[in-house]
Amino acid sequence: MTRSATRLIPATQAKTRFGEMIREVATKGTRFIVQKRGVPQAVVISLDEYEDVLETEAELRDPEYLASIGESRRQYELGDVGSMLDIYASLERARQQAQQDQDAG
């Protein structure tokens, strides 16, 4: 599902259109920011998007994950990166080596 625009909606309207909002969130990926007296109070998002948020939150609390991101950033800044062709070639070499190991064993 592609995510569409975020829409602002007054709480009174959200109350009367809740079923319609849920269908739009589930089918179109629309996000709703519910306002009370013009002040944002809550967000309505799809379950998939909520699970993505929880997963990202967990990743951002994982020191090993954060360290790997930092290391990747340093490698990128140093120009120590490969192209997709390099990656495919490396995977092919590993596949061939695994096949040779299997044939020998």
Residue pairs with C-beta under 8 A, 6 or more apart in sequence:
1 27
1 28
1 29
1 46
1 48
2 29
3 29
3 30
3 31
3 49
4 28
4 29
4 30
5 30
5 31
6 30
6 31
6 32
6 33
7 30
7 31
7 32
7 33
8 32
8 33
8 35
8 40
9 17
9 21
9 32
9 33
9 34
9 35
10 34
10 35
10 36
11 34
11 35
11 36
11 41
14 21
14 32
14 34
14 44
21 30
21 32
21 44
22 44
24 30
25 31
25 32
25 44
25 45
25 46
26 46
26 47
29 46
29 49
31 43
31 44
31 45
31 49
32 43
32 44
33 40
33 42
33 43
34 40
34 41
34 42
34 43
34 44
35 41
45 53
59 65
60 66
75 81
82 90
